[in-house]
Amino acid sequence: MELDVRATRENGVCVLELHGEVDVYTSPALKERLVAAIEDGCNDIVVALDGVGFIDSSGLGVLVGGLRRAKERGGAIRLVCTRDNILKIFRITGLDKVFPTFATLEEAKEF
């Protein structure tokens, strides 16, 4: 399965909407887009995961690395996710305490 990453920027917030699977094969593409957004001056990032059916440790690592980069520049990464299987992975790993997670894109943008 492939990963489709759609990036938009609105009022200083960059939104990365992901569709597909985030795994060892597709996580480099996510890293590339995330790093590009941060390097382009977007430190306030929302990653929408509702289109993701699966995420593994390499995908989680990319998100953590992106968060570290964003924080170094005074920014943050927030997630949008309502899929139980994805939320469970964040709970099991403790990353639900690291990434603020919202049910809608609008909520995440306003936070």
Buried (B, 14 or more C-beta within 10 A) or exposed (E): EEBEBEBEBEEEBBBBBBBBBBBEEBBEBBBEBBBEBBEEEBBBBBBBBBBBEBBBEBBBEBBBBBBEBBEEEEBBBBBBBEBEEBBEBBEEEEBBEBBBBBEEBEBBBEE
